[in-house]
């Protein structure tokens, strides 16, 4: 189980130190939400900002591209220090070419699906990707409420991956906190993006440890 704090919820005035704070608190990944104001109705930051905060952490940078034409920007984000790049199946770029471009830069590729997109949209690509990110909110803004009705997609993707003999990580993003992570873990989630649940906590280390322990308990109950 991996916890990936979302920089979208940090204090943007001190993004570098906020990134370091998450590493010191025990995060597994740093999740970076890139929005272009077209694909989603908000603008966040781009490759130059990611490059600026890259020296502040040795953790994998999990870059989630919520942009219309991700293929056009893979080199920029690779040069900025991305370790994982996920992009939306609903974007305009050719999916296979974008996956190939990400791999060519030595980065792990992943696909993302919005709430209204069926799990089957990623099935043709499961052998080629490292991760599938299932959105449990409508992408575009932080702090939204968790959509539990998205969780069956996790099982659908896992079953299809097993059928194909593919191995992919299942990531969940949107409304993940102490109240929702147990249900998300029980559904088969493996990487959990949490923004306000970590950054706004009184103690980020305790918040991450609590999330990880709740995941562990949920899995133990399933195994039992």
C-alpha positions in Angstrom: 0.0 0.0 0.0 1.4 3.4 -1.0 0.3 6.8 0.1 0.8 9.7 -2.4 0.1 13.1 -1.0 -1.2 15.5 -3.6 0.7 18.7 -3.9 -2.5 20.4 -5.0 -3.3 20.8 -1.3 0.0 22.2 -0.2 0.9 25.8 0.5 2.0 26.9 -3.0 4.1 29.7 -1.5 6.6 27.1 -0.2 6.1 24.1 -2.5 9.7 22.9 -2.2 9.6 22.7 1.6 6.1 21.2 1.5 7.4 18.4 -0.8 10.3 17.7 1.6 7.8 17.7 4.5 5.8 14.9 2.9 8.9 12.8 2.3 9.9 13.3 5.9 6.4 12.3 7.0 6.7 8.9 5.3 5.0 9.4 1.9 5.7 6.8 -0.8 5.1 9.1 -3.8 4.6 12.8 -4.5 1.4 13.2 -6.6 1.4 16.2 -8.9 -1.9 17.3 -10.6 -1.2 19.2 -13.8 -4.3 21.0 -15.1 -4.5 23.1 -18.3 -7.8 24.9 -17.9 -9.2 23.2 -21.0 -9.4 19.5 -20.3 -10.5 20.4 -16.8 -11.9 23.7 -15.6 -8.9 24.7 -13.5 -5.3 25.6 -14.0 -2.6 24.5 -11.6 1.1 24.3 -12.6 3.3 22.8 -15.3 6.7 21.3 -15.9 8.8 24.4 -14.8 7.2 24.2 -11.3 7.8 20.4 -11.1 11.4 20.9 -12.1 11.8 23.6 -9.4 10.6 21.3 -6.6 12.3 18.1 -7.9 15.5 18.8 -5.8 13.5 18.8 -2.6 12.7 15.1 -2.6 14.1 11.8 -3.7 10.6 10.2 -3.8 9.0 9.1 -7.1 7.1 12.0 -8.7 3.7 10.7 -9.8 2.6 13.2 -12.4 -1.1 13.2 -13.3 -1.7 15.1 -16.6 -5.2 16.5 -16.8 -4.5 18.2 -20.2 -5.9 17.9 -23.7 -2.8 16.9 -25.6 -0.4 15.0 -23.2 1.7 13.6 -26.0 2.9 17.1 -26.9 4.3 17.6 -23.4 5.9 14.2 -22.4 9.4 15.5 -23.0 8.8 18.6 -20.8 7.6 16.5 -17.9 10.3 13.9 -18.4 12.9 16.7 -18.3 11.3 18.1 -15.2 11.9 14.9 -13.3 8.7 12.8 -13.5 9.0 9.1 -12.6 5.5 8.1 -13.4 3.2 9.9 -15.9 -0.5 9.1 -16.0 -2.8 10.6 -18.6 -6.5 10.4 -19.4 -8.0 8.0 -21.9 -10.4 10.8 -22.6 -7.6 13.2 -23.8 -7.1 14.0 -27.5 -3.7 12.3 -27.8 -3.3 8.9 -29.3 -3.1 6.5 -26.4 -0.6 4.0 -27.8 1.7 6.7 -29.1 1.6 8.5 -25.7 2.4 5.3 -23.8 5.3 4.6 -26.2 6.7 8.2 -25.8 6.6 7.9 -22.0 8.4 4.6 -22.1 10.9 5.9 -24.5 11.9 8.5 -21.9 12.4 5.8 -19.3 9.3 6.7 -17.3 6.5 4.5 -16.1 3.2 5.1 -18.0 -0.3 5.0 -16.6 -3.8 5.7 -17.7 -6.6 7.6 -15.9 -10.3 7.3 -16.2 -12.9 9.9 -15.1 -16.0 8.8 -13.2 -18.2 8.6 -16.3 -15.7 6.5 -18.2 -16.1 2.7 -17.9 -13.2 0.5 -16.7 -13.2 -1.3 -20.0 -11.6 1.8 -21.6 -8.2 0.8 -20.2 -8.5 -3.0 -21.0 -6.7 -2.8 -24.4 -3.6 -1.2 -22.8 -3.1 -3.2 -19.5 -0.1 -5.1 -20.8 1.6 -1.8 -21.7 1.2 0.3 -18.6 2.4 0.4 -15.0 -0.6 1.9 -13.3 -4.3 2.7 -13.7 -5.7 5.7 -11.8 -9.4 5.6 -11.1 -10.8 9.0 -10.3 -13.2 8.9 -7.3 -14.2 12.6 -7.9 -14.7 14.6 -11.0 -11.2 15.9 -11.9 -10.4 19.6 -11.8 -10.5 20.7 -8.1 -9.3 19.4 -4.8 -11.3 18.8 -1.7 -14.3 17.0 -3.3 -16.3 14.3 -1.8 -15.4 10.6 -2.4 -17.5 8.7 -4.9 -17.8 5.2 -3.5 -19.7 4.0 -6.6 -16.5 4.2 -8.5 -14.9 1.4 -6.5 -16.3 -1.6 -8.5 -14.1 -0.4 -11.4 -11.1 -1.5 -9.4 -12.3 -5.1 -9.3 -13.2 -5.0 -13.0 -9.7 -3.9 -13.9 -8.0 -6.3 -11.6 -10.0 -9.2 -13.0 -9.2 -8.3 -16.6 -5.5 -7.7 -15.8 -5.4 -11.2 -14.3 -7.1 -12.7 -17.3 -4.5 -11.0 -19.6 -1.6 -11.9 -17.4 -0.9 -8.2 -16.9 0.4 -6.6 -13.7 -0.8 -3.0 -13.0 -1.0 -0.9 -9.9 -4.4 0.4 -9.0 -4.4 4.0 -7.8 -7.3 6.0 -6.4 -7.6 9.7 -6.3 -10.3 11.9 -4.9 -11.7 12.4 -1.4 -9.3 9.8 0.1 -9.0 10.3 3.9 -9.4 8.4 7.2 -13.1 8.0 6.6 -12.8 6.5 3.1 -9.5 4.8 2.7 -10.6 1.5 4.3 -13.4 1.1 1.8 -11.0 2.0 -1.0 -8.4 -0.5 0.2 -11.0 -3.3 0.6 -12.0 -2.7 -3.0 -8.5 -3.5 -4.2 -6.8 -0.1 -4.3 -3.0 -0.1 -3.9 -1.9 3.5 -4.2 -3.9 6.2 -2.5 -3.7 9.9 -3.4 -4.6 12.1 -0.4 -4.5 15.9 -0.5 -6.3 17.7 2.4 -6.3 14.5 4.4 -2.5 14.8 4.7 -1.5 18.4 4.1 -4.1 19.9 6.3 -3.6 17.4 9.2 -2.1 18.7 12.4 0.7 16.1 12.0 1.4 14.8 8.4 3.4 11.9 9.7 0.6 10.7 12.0 -1.9 11.2 9.2 0.1 9.0 6.7 0.7 6.4 9.3 -3.0 6.3 10.1 -3.9 5.9 6.5 -1.4 3.1 6.0 -2.7 1.3 9.1 -6.3 1.6 8.0 -5.3 0.0 4.7 -3.5 -2.8 6.5 -6.5 -3.5 8.7 -8.9 -3.5 5.6 -6.6 -6.1 3.9 -6.3 -8.2 7.0 -10.1 -8.4 7.2 -10.3 -9.5 3.6 -7.7 -12.2 4.2 -9.4 -13.3 7.3 
